[in-house]
């Protein structure tokens, strides 16, 4: 047993993610139920990607944003309209172009970061949330003149292969999330990532050592918006299978912000840990509440009770572990192997 534990301790740090990814591709599609894919894994993947994008902006670059759901909406509606109005454009091309559209809008709303910081910057990014929702509701062209504003997302189709079932949509979302996560990891390990951290820690010191602060901030907004927009495409096309402004409201922005706070700011792993807690824990509370109190209270009271319990537990967790789940996992890993960093 001791020898086995020693071998486990000596494994490189990337073995864990690779093993999880292999299980996600090879094992989960074989044993997972439709409920697992539709209610847990698809929203988990979309929210994880959105949290990853926000963490690059807030956790690494130190720029607070409350408009994440707006950029998810931009990505979803841009992909829908590109797919609808540009003949012959592959769906993957629609996703990339939608991300670029969101990146351009992200730069526009990131311009106040050149003058504002902290709470004031958060309020300015909140304007993006209200402006995007207003525009999508006001101008029916974005929703193809749908009377309700709710439109069915087109079929996911890659190279002529239709991705209709939950397993196919899950594998598509998993691939997109895996590719963007690797690219984000490479980014934070590069000089650009070090520039992000320098700006976050001290703008004045970063400027003194030659970091292009203004360009770094705008790049952080652009990259973050691109990733969040792709998450919006996954949320609308793979999970909800509808494109509607109500799916990207202010609550969604706060949900993504809570994910990175709970998971851990400045941690790629934290985006996934926080999303797992936010997605799974309410489902567990719902099942437990229905089993214990379903006969005493109606669904509205149960839903409000779940929100109160979840909020209280989040506050308690942040008091006990303010650095998030990623720091907690790192601490446990160090206890198992004191020689690991």
N, C-alpha and C positions, 0 to 999 in steps of 0.2 A: 504493500500500500504506500509506504514511504517513497519507494522508487518511482511508483506511478505518479505521485504528487510532485516529485522532483522533476520528472519529465514534463508534466503539465506546466510547471513554473518556468521551465526553460524554453517554452514555445514562443516564437515571435508574436508581437502584439497583433499582427494582421491575420493570424490564423483564425481568431474568433470570428471576425466579420466574414472571412471567406467561407468558413464552415456554416455560418448562418445563411449566407447567400446560397450555398449549395443546397441546404435544406429547403430554403424558400422556393428554389426552382425544382428540385427533385422530389421532395417528400410532401410538401404542402398540397400541391395539385392532386396528389394521389389520395390523400386521406381527408382533405378539407371538404366541408359541406357548403352548400350554396349560402347558408346563413353566415358562415365564417367569412366567405369572400365578400358578400354584399354588405353586411352590417359592420364588419370589423376591419378586414384587411384593406379593402379599397379606400375607405375614409382614412385609415391609418397611413397609407402610403401617400395620399394626396396632402394630408395635413403635415406629415413629416417633411415633405418637400417644401411646402410653404414655410414651415418653421425653419428649415435649413436656409432658405433665402433670407428670411428676416434675421436670422442669427448672424449671417455674414454682414448685414448692415448694422445691427444693433450690438450684437455680442462681440464682433471682431472690429468693426469700424467705429462703434460708439455713437451711431446716429439713430436716435429714437424715432420710431415710425408707428403711427396708429392707422395707417391706411392700407394694410396688407390685403384685405378683402377686395379693395378697389382694384388692385393690380391682378388679383385672381379673376375678377370680372372682366377686366380688359383682355386678359389672355383668352378667356372662354368665348367672349363675344367676337374678338378679332379672329380667332380660329374658325368660329362658325361662319362668319361673313366671308373670310378668305376661301373657305371650302365651298361656300355657296356661289360666290360671284366670280371666282377665277377658275375657268375651265382647265382641266388637266393638271391642276396643282396637286401634288401628292399630299396626303394627310400629314406626313412628317414635315413637309415643307410649310404647311399651314401652322403647325406648332412652332416651328422656328421663327417664322415671320411674325406670329402673334407675340412671341417672346420679345422680338426686336421692337415691335410697336410699344409694348409695355415698358421696355428699357428706355425708349425715347421719352415716354410720358414720365417715367421715374426720374429721369434727368431734369425734366421741367419742374417737377414738384420737389426735386432735391436742391434746386437753386437757393431756396431760403436757408439751407444748411450752411451756405457760405457766410451768412450773417448771424443766424440764430443757433442756439444750442439748448439742450435739455428740454424743459417743459415747453418752451416757446416753439421749438422745432417740432415737438410732438403735436402741438395744436395746429401748426401749419400743415403737417402731413395729414391731419384729420380732415382738412379741406379737400384733399384728394378723394377721401371716402365719400363725402357728401356730393362733390361735384360729379364723380363718375356715376353714382347711383341716380342723380338727377338727370344726367345726360342720357343714360340708358332708358330711363322711364319717359323722358320728354320726347325723344326722337324715336319714333317707331321703326325707322329704317334699320336700326341696329338689330331689332327682333323680327325683321322681314315683314313688318306691318301686321304682326300678330295682335289681335284685339286684346288678348289677355296679357301680352308681354312675355308669356311662357312658351318656349319653343322646344320641340323635341330635337335632341342632338342627333346629327347624322350618324350612320353606322361607322364604327371604327373599321377601317380597311387599310391594310398595309400590303403593298405589292400585290394587289388583287385578292388577298386573303382577308375574309371578313372575321372580325373578332366579336362575335355575338354573345357567347356564353360567359358566365362569370369567371371561369378559369382563364379563358383567353384574355379577357379584360384585365384580370389580375396580373397575368404574365406580362402584358403590355405595360401596365403601370409600374410593375416591379423593375422592368428593364429601363424605363425612362428614369425612375428614381435612382437606380444603381449607377447609371451613366453620369447623371448630373451630380450625384454625391461624390463620385471619384473625381470629377472635374473640380468640384468645390474644394475637396481635400487637397488636390494639387495646387489650387489657387492660394489657399491659406499657407501652404508650405513654401510658396514662392516669395520673391521680393515684394510683389503686390500685397500679399497677405501680411508681410511684416510692416508694410506701409500702413495698412489698415490698423494694425495694433498700435503702431506709433501714434497715429492720429487719435485713436481712442484714448490712449494713456495721457498724452500731453501734446496738444496742437502746437504750442509754442516751441517746445523742444524738438518736435518732428520737423518744423519749418527750419530750425537752426541747423539740423543735421542734413538738410537737403531734400527732405520728403516733399513732393509737390502736393500740398495739403488740399488745395481746391480740386485738382484733378482726381486725387484719391477719393475724396468725398463723392464726387459725381460718379466715378467708376463704381463705388460701392452701391450707390442707388441704382445704377444701370444693371449691374450683375444681380442684385437682389430682386429687382423688378422682373427681370427675365425669368429667374427661377420660380418666383411666385406666380408669374403668369402661366408657366407650364403646369404648375400645380393646379391652377384654376381650370386648365383644359382637362386634366385628369379628374378633377372634382365634378365637372359638368358632363364630360363625355363618357368617362369610365364608371363613375359612381352614380351620380344622380340620373344621368342620361337625359337631362333637360338643361336648358340654358335660360336662366331667369335672374333678374337683379336681386330678388329676395334671397337667393342662395348665397349672396356675397354682401351681407349687411354688416353693420358695425359690430354685432356680436361675434361674427366670424373673425374680425380683426383682433378683438380682445382675446378670443380663443387661441389664436396663433401666438399672440404675445404671452399669454399664460403658459403655453407649451414651452417656449424657450426659457421662461423664468423658472419653471419647474424642472425642466430638463437640464438647464445649465447654460448660462450665457458664455459665448466664446467656445462652444464645444459642438462639433458635428454630431457626436454620439448623443449629446443632450437633446437634439431636435427629435430623434427617434424615441428616446426614453420618455420625453415629455408627451409626445403624441400618443404613445402606447397608453400612458396613464389617463390622458384626457379622453381617449376613445373607449377604452375597456372599462374604466372605473364607473362611469355613468351607467353602462349596461349592467354591471354587477349590482349597483344600487337599485336600478329599476327592477331587476329580478327579485332582489331581496325585499324591496318595499312592497311589491305586488304580492309576494308570498306571505309576508307578515301583516301588512296593513291593507291589503287589497279589499277586504270586506268591510273596512271601517271608513275609508275615505275614497273620494272620487279621484279620477286621473289627474285633475288639475292640482289638487292638494298634494298628491304623491310627487308630481313633477316639481312643484315648488320645494317640497321637502328634500328632494334629491339635490336640487341646486344649492340649498342651504348647507346640507351635509358636505357636498363637494367643495363649496367655498370655504367652509370652516376647516376642512382637512388640508386644503391648499395653504391657508394661512398658517396652520399648525406646522405643516411641513416646511414652509419657508422660514419659520422661526427656528426650527430645529436644524435645518440644513439649507441655509441661504444660498449656497453655491450650486444647488440643484442635484438631480439624480446622477448626473455624470460625475460630480465630485464624490458622491456617496459610493458609487461603483468603484472609482479609483481608490478610495480609502479601503474598501473591502479587498480589492486586489492587492494592495500593499500589505495588508494583514496576512493574506495568504502567502505572499512572497515578498518579504521585506527587501530583497535585493532588486526588485523591479522598480523602475521610476514611476 
